């Protein structure tokens, strides 16, 4: 069985989405407290967990890659603006929020790169 660096890269890129999506289901109630100001916070947590997993699987199996990568980038942008950016204001959460923000920015960049590259050939 031949495994290419391209396939390894795709799996490594999508792994954080799958793990994070699973965490949304394991700790949905706890995560919902972080966005309790939003209506239907708990539903949003479970929904976003499902979309993270679905997007990662779509990229891994090479189906709807352009759509999945663009939607993952959009979802991460919304999460970054609504969770990490407000945390930068509080000195007690500033460092953790900055780490999350930088993490999300790098994943957004990767998702946009996959979106761009997938129009030229299959991933």
WOKA-V460771 format. One record per residue. N is the residue number from 0. RES is the residue in three letters. OMEGA is omega in whole degrees, 0 to 359 (* if undefined). Layout:
[[N:RES:OMEGA] [N:RES:OMEGA]]
This chain:
[[0:UNK:181] [1:UNK:178] [2:UNK:182] [3:UNK:176] [4:UNK:177] [5:UNK:180] [6:UNK:177] [7:UNK:178] [8:UNK:179] [9:UNK:180] [10:UNK:179] [11:UNK:178] [12:UNK:184] [13:UNK:182] [14:UNK:178] [15:UNK:178] [16:UNK:180] [17:UNK:181] [18:UNK:179] [19:UNK:178] [20:UNK:177] [21:UNK:177] [22:UNK:178] [23:UNK:179] [24:UNK:182] [25:UNK:184] [26:UNK:183] [27:UNK:181] [28:UNK:179] [29:UNK:178] [30:UNK:180] [31:UNK:178] [32:UNK:180] [33:UNK:179] [34:UNK:185] [35:UNK:178] [36:UNK:180] [37:UNK:175] [38:UNK:179] [39:UNK:185] [40:UNK:182] [41:UNK:176] [42:UNK:180] [43:UNK:179] [44:UNK:180] [45:UNK:179] [46:UNK:181] [47:UNK:176] [48:UNK:179] [49:UNK:181] [50:UNK:176] [51:UNK:180] [52:UNK:181] [53:UNK:179] [54:UNK:179] [55:UNK:180] [56:UNK:179] [57:UNK:179] [58:UNK:181] [59:UNK:183] [60:UNK:174] [61:UNK:176] [62:UNK:180] [63:UNK:185] [64:UNK:182] [65:UNK:179] [66:UNK:182] [67:UNK:182] [68:UNK:178] [69:UNK:179] [70:UNK:176] [71:UNK:178] [72:UNK:179] [73:UNK:179] [74:UNK:179] [75:UNK:177] [76:UNK:179] [77:UNK:178] [78:UNK:181] [79:UNK:180] [80:UNK:186] [81:UNK:183] [82:UNK:185] [83:UNK:183] [84:UNK:177] [85:UNK:179] [86:UNK:179] [87:UNK:182] [88:UNK:183] [89:UNK:181] [90:UNK:181] [91:UNK:181] [92:UNK:186] [93:UNK:184] [94:UNK:178] [95:UNK:179] [96:UNK:178] [97:UNK:177] [98:UNK:178] [99:UNK:179] [100:UNK:180] [101:UNK:176] [102:UNK:181] [103:UNK:179] [104:UNK:180] [105:UNK:177] [106:UNK:175] [107:UNK:178] [108:UNK:178] [109:UNK:180] [110:UNK:179] [111:UNK:177] [112:UNK:176] [113:UNK:178] [114:UNK:181] [115:UNK:184] [116:UNK:183] [117:UNK:178] [118:UNK:181] [119:UNK:179] [120:UNK:177] [121:UNK:179] [122:UNK:*]]
